[in-house]
Amino acid sequence: MPSQDFVIFESTRNAMEKIMEALKDEGTNFIGIHGMGGIGKTTIVKDIAKKVEQEKLFDAVVMAVVSQTISVKRIQEQIAEMLGLDFKQTISEEGRARLLHTRLKNENKTLVILDDIWVRLDLAIIGIPFGDGHIGCKIMITTRRRQVCNVMASRIESTKIIQLDVLAEQESWFLLKRNAGDVIESSPTMNSVAKDICKECGGLPLAIVTVGRAMSGRDLEEWKEAALELKKAQPVNIEGMDDDVYKCLKLSYDYLKNKETKFIFLFCCLFPEDYDIPMEDLVRYGIGLGIFEDVRIQEARNRARFIVNNLKESCLFLTSNEEDCVKMHDVVRDVAKSITSDMYFVKVGGEKFEEWPNIENLKRYTAVSIMQNQIPEYPASWDFPTYKHCC
């Protein structure tokens, strides 16, 4: 969820107070934060990072996104950048780990935030000192899985594990009204329908915000239709994702206004998780695949930027820290992958391909994503009757 949409409710405040207490406690050196996808873990730890920097609780605060597909190099580079550390010509993981370890130990007190962890991460391989190796280094992680907190904490003496809970009914209503507008209280009928929709969001901030944005400016009949769609939505089997989040994000997708916007949204799930997606790539794919028809490239750029801005406003896209790029929340990407499961072939979880998947199985797809894999070469022949593009 974008930081500008972050609201500190009572339930959120209680969790943040527990986190701050643990950070100030000299005896606690590992903090595990867990909760279902879309509940706001990343947003909360980013806000916490700002607070501890303002209060000067640590000499250095660094943060890295881990994701399902673990890339030791990428994690090392994220931490090094925040420390102002230049790896120069250091190529090996071990060499980078030694440089990071030395740099982090030079700081008296350091907070290392590792976001979106799915399995146990070996801190030593990254180069993060912990426990007796450097008692001044605190580790804080976010994960959808309680067991990840447990296994990560098993080798560290003093730990604090905090669960993030869903919003209370009154908090959910406030957030829906903030994003959909006062229209939800314009009449008893509208109020009743909006409360049904709010209930279907399950107290999950990401679901409430995206539905609120999707329904903003809609009339009563459209609200009634949306309520029916949410109630009849079928459950999905996506690990770590609550069914309420899925059906709400799917509704937001269904309410996108045109085929260009829907294409850009779904197409972006072909890029790896937490990837900074270049705008220029979206423009060129859009032209090549005929989404932007009969236009000059500058007009296509303008249309792509307009679409991306609309998707950001809908909370389906995130602003990237990289210039002229955009990102997808991992939960939103999972929904897009589910919608396109019969059209796009995208690797599952953290697996990496070292050779092409079974060619026969690929023939029914219109797109194949092999980015950030280890496939050495393309197939000798291409016989994909429905195939349009490869990322």
Secondary structure, DSSP 4 states (H G I P E B T S, - for coil): --GGG----HHHHHHHHHHHHHHH-TT--EEEEE--TTS-HHHHHHHHHHHHHHTT--SEEEEEE--SS--HHHHHHHHHHHHT---TT--SHHHHHHHHHHHHHHSSSEEEEEEEE-S---HHHHT---GGG-TTEEEEEEES-HHHHHHHHTTSSSEEEEEPPPPPHHHHHHHHHHHH-GGGGSSHHHHHHHHHHHHHTTT-HHHHHHHHHHHTT--HHHHHHHHHHHHHPPP---TT--HHHHHHHHHHHHT-SSHHHHHHHHHGGGSPTT--EEHHHHHHHHHHTTSS-S--HHHHHHHHHHHHHHHHHTTSSEE-SSTTEEE--HHHHHHHHHHTTTTEE---TT---SSPPPHHHHTT-SEE--TT----S--S----TT--EE-
